[in-house]
Amino acid sequence: MNFNETVLSGYLDLFWQFSWLEWIVFSLISNLFLYLFSIGLYVFIDKTCHKSPLQEKDHPVSASDCYLSLFTVVCNSFVMLIGVFLWKSGWIELGSTQSIMNIGFEIMALLLFMDLFMYFFHYAAHLPFVYKLIHGKHHEHVSTNYLSLFVLHPFETIGFGLMMLVLLICYNFSVISISLYLLINLIWGTIGHLNREFFPASFDKFFVGTTRFHNQHHLDETKNFGFYTSIWDRLFGTYR
């Protein structure tokens, strides 16, 4: 099965012709939509899931967290604009693969490489001076709520985005693979910050970074630095 290459090329040509003002508006609107989608998904799962909470109470929602989460949306939009600049400058080239199998391989590659990069980035964020200046705000959420995923210092948000842009410079991923990866990333991050276990307990055996896996990191900041998987934590001795 292949995606329609003509239709895809038409969309890319349309985006190529966008002015910078149009790109700014598009990036802000699309990232705001993803932000609201994440909140909606969190609330839906929380209301429909019958499993017991991982912690007694959700972290309370504060006005400062609302403002910071919205600024994270702005930072994500900024990263998107950097990606557009690199694309238009020829640093990033989009692959032409359309087959389901190749797209699946590209998504798996993005998940594994980004998981490795995020493990080291996250581990570095827990160095005492970095933690105090940057990452500590996120860990005020010992328990979580629907904003926890977005309560990040701007340097963290931009840093995560730049890691992905480095991968896109190194290899010509398909725009379909990139888009599906970003959707998986958002959904995974939302599920990872639930206060209820979403995955079956057996998933731990398959090295999946489950909800409980990340929730444990919020309880014990010295363990479980991975995001999608527990592979690197098991390998480097930080798994719990």
C-alpha positions in Angstrom: 0.0 0.0 0.0 1.3 3.5 -0.9 0.1 7.0 -0.1 -0.9 9.2 -3.0 2.3 10.9 -4.0 0.6 13.5 -6.2 -1.6 14.7 -3.4 1.2 14.8 -0.9 3.5 16.8 -3.3 0.6 19.2 -3.8 0.4 19.9 -0.1 4.1 20.3 0.2 4.1 22.8 -2.7 1.4 24.7 -1.0 3.3 24.9 2.3 6.5 25.9 0.4 4.7 28.9 -0.9 3.6 30.1 2.5 4.9 33.5 3.6 6.6 33.7 7.0 3.5 35.4 8.4 1.4 32.5 7.2 3.9 30.1 8.7 3.8 31.9 12.1 0.0 31.8 12.2 -0.1 28.1 11.0 2.5 27.0 13.6 0.7 28.7 16.4 -2.7 27.4 15.5 -1.5 23.8 14.8 0.4 23.7 18.1 -2.5 25.2 20.0 -4.7 22.5 18.5 -2.3 19.8 19.6 -2.2 21.3 23.1 -6.0 21.2 23.4 -6.1 17.7 21.9 -3.7 16.5 24.6 -5.8 18.1 27.3 -9.0 16.6 25.8 -7.4 13.1 25.5 -6.2 13.3 29.1 -9.6 14.2 30.5 -11.4 11.6 28.3 -9.1 8.8 29.5 -9.2 10.0 33.1 -13.0 10.0 33.1 -13.5 6.7 31.3 -10.7 4.6 32.8 -11.8 2.5 35.8 -8.3 1.7 37.1 -7.3 3.1 40.5 -5.2 6.3 40.6 -1.4 5.8 40.8 -1.3 8.5 43.4 -4.0 9.6 45.8 -4.7 13.0 44.2 -3.9 14.8 40.9 -1.5 17.8 41.2 -3.6 20.9 41.5 -4.0 23.1 38.4 -2.5 26.6 39.0 -2.6 29.8 37.0 1.2 29.9 36.7 1.1 26.4 35.2 -1.5 27.5 32.7 0.6 30.4 31.6 3.8 28.3 31.4 2.0 25.5 29.4 0.8 28.1 26.9 4.3 29.4 26.6 5.4 25.9 25.8 3.0 26.0 22.9 4.8 29.2 21.7 8.2 27.5 22.1 7.0 24.4 20.1 5.8 26.8 17.4 9.3 28.4 17.4 10.9 25.0 16.9 8.5 24.4 14.0 9.6 27.6 12.4 13.3 26.7 12.8 12.4 23.4 11.0 10.7 25.3 8.2 13.8 27.6 7.9 16.1 24.5 7.7 13.8 22.9 5.1 13.7 26.0 2.9 17.4 26.4 3.3 18.1 22.9 2.1 19.4 21.6 5.4 16.4 19.3 5.8 15.1 17.3 2.8 12.0 15.3 3.0 12.1 11.8 1.7 9.8 10.5 -1.0 9.1 7.1 0.5 5.4 6.3 0.4 5.2 2.6 1.3 3.6 1.5 4.6 6.6 -0.7 5.4 9.2 2.1 4.9 7.1 4.6 6.9 6.9 2.1 9.7 10.6 1.6 9.7 11.2 5.4 9.8 8.7 5.9 12.7 10.5 3.1 14.6 13.9 4.7 13.9 12.6 8.1 15.1 11.1 6.5 18.3 14.3 4.7 19.2 16.8 7.5 18.4 14.7 10.1 20.1 14.2 7.9 23.1 18.0 7.5 23.4 18.6 11.3 22.9 15.8 12.1 25.4 17.3 9.7 27.9 20.6 11.5 28.0 19.0 15.0 27.8 16.6 14.1 30.6 19.5 12.6 32.7 21.5 15.8 32.1 18.5 17.9 33.2 18.8 16.2 36.6 22.3 17.4 37.3 22.0 19.6 40.4 22.7 23.0 38.8 20.6 22.2 35.7 17.8 20.8 37.7 17.6 23.9 40.0 17.6 26.3 37.1 15.5 24.4 34.5 14.0 21.0 35.2 12.8 21.5 38.8 9.6 23.3 37.8 8.4 20.1 36.0 9.0 18.0 39.1 6.9 20.3 41.3 4.3 17.9 39.8 5.0 14.9 42.0 1.6 13.8 41.0 0.3 14.9 37.6 -2.6 16.7 35.9 -3.6 17.5 32.3 -1.0 20.3 32.1 2.0 18.4 33.4 3.3 17.4 30.0 3.5 21.1 29.1 4.9 22.5 32.3 8.5 22.7 31.1 11.2 25.4 31.0 11.5 26.9 27.6 15.1 25.5 27.2 13.7 22.0 27.7 11.0 22.5 25.1 13.4 24.0 22.5 16.1 21.4 23.4 13.8 18.5 22.7 12.8 20.0 19.4 16.4 20.7 18.3 17.3 17.0 18.9 14.6 16.0 16.5 15.8 18.6 13.9 19.3 17.1 14.1 17.8 13.7 13.2 15.9 15.3 10.3 19.1 16.9 9.0 20.9 13.5 9.1 18.3 11.5 7.2 15.5 12.3 4.7 12.5 11.2 6.6 9.1 11.2 4.9 6.7 14.0 5.9 4.2 11.2 6.7 6.6 9.5 9.0 7.5 12.8 10.8 3.8 13.7 11.2 2.8 10.3 12.6 5.8 10.3 14.9 4.8 13.7 16.3 1.3 12.5 16.9 2.6 9.4 18.7 4.9 11.6 20.7 2.0 13.8 21.9 -0.3 10.8 22.7 2.6 9.0 24.5 3.4 12.1 26.5 -0.2 12.6 27.5 -0.6 9.0 28.5 2.7 9.0 30.4 1.4 11.9 32.6 -1.9 10.3 33.5 -2.5 9.5 37.1 -3.9 6.1 36.1 -2.0 3.2 34.4 -3.1 3.1 30.8 -1.1 0.0 29.7 -1.5 -3.6 30.8 1.0 -4.7 33.4 2.5 -7.2 30.9 3.8 -4.3 28.8 6.7 -3.9 31.3 8.1 -7.1 30.0 8.3 -5.6 26.5 10.4 -2.6 27.6 7.5 -0.2 27.1 7.7 3.2 28.9 4.3 2.8 30.6 2.4 5.3 32.6 3.5 3.7 35.8 7.1 3.8 34.5 7.1 7.6 34.1 5.0 8.2 37.2 7.7 6.4 39.2 10.2 8.9 37.9 8.1 11.7 39.4 8.2 9.9 42.7 11.9 9.0 42.5 13.8 11.5 40.4 16.9 9.2 40.2 15.2 6.5 38.1 13.3 6.0 34.8 14.7 8.7 32.5 13.4 7.1 29.3 10.3 8.2 27.5 8.9 5.6 25.0 10.8 2.7 26.4 12.7 1.4 29.4 15.5 0.0 27.3 18.1 2.7 28.2 17.2 2.7 31.9 17.7 -1.1 32.0 20.9 -0.8 30.1 22.4 2.0 32.2 21.1 0.9 35.6 18.5 3.6 36.2 15.4 1.4 35.9 12.9 0.9 38.6 
